[in-house]
Amino acid sequence: NFLGYERTDGKVGIRNHVLITAYGSCSSETARIIANQVQGATNIINQNGCAQVRGDLKITMDILSGLAANPNVYGTV
């Protein structure tokens, strides 16, 4: 038996995390504190975001979007 989670888009994951992440480093500590208080939640510390130039910001947002789309992530805040 497969003990994973089937997503509505057909993907499957073996974990069911809620991802709490911040747009920039200024709010990453707040995201970490919230994730520690929610069972099943995890966070990703983003050291970028604040005062990034357009090209760098796009890379950061692409990475955060890719992490949020991971099949082991149930939802993202």
N, C-alpha and C positions, 0 to 999 in steps of 0.2 A: 504494500500500500504506500502511496505517496502522501506524506503528511504535510504537504505544503498548502499554499493558498493560490487559487485560480482567480485571476483578475478579470474584470469585465471585458478587457481588450484581448483576452486569450492568453496573455503571458502568465507565467507561474512564478511564485517566489517561495522560498523556504522560511522566510522570516516575515513578520507583519509589523514593521516599525512605523511609527509616526515620526516624521522628520521635522524638527524645529530648527530653522536656520535663519540667519540674519543677512540682510543685504550688505551690511558693512561691519567693520570692526567695532564701531561705536556701540552697536547693539548685540554683539556676539555674546557678551557676558550675560546679558539678560536672557538670551535664547538658551544658554547653558543652564541657568538657574531654573527656568521653566521646564526644560527637558528632564532635569533631575527630580522634579516634583510630579511628573506624569509617568505612570507605569507604562512600559512599552515604547516610550519615546526616546529618541536619541537626537543629538544635535551635531552639526558640523560647524566648526569655528571658521568663519570667513575673515581673514585678515586684510581683505581688499574691500573695494566698494567706495569708501569715502575719498573724494577728490581724485578719482581715476579719470583719465582721459578716455575719449569715446572708444578707441580701439581696445584698450585694456579692459574697459567696462564690459564690452561685448563678450570678451573671453570669459570674464568672471561670471556673467549671467548665463552663458552657454554651459559652463561647468556646473553651476548651481541647478540649472534646468535638467541637465543630464543626471545628476544625483537624485533629483526629485522623481525622475521617470524610471528609476531603478525598480525592477519587479519586487524587490524585498521591501519597498516602501509602500505602505498602505495609503498614506496621505501626508501632505506637507503643509506646515504653518509657517 
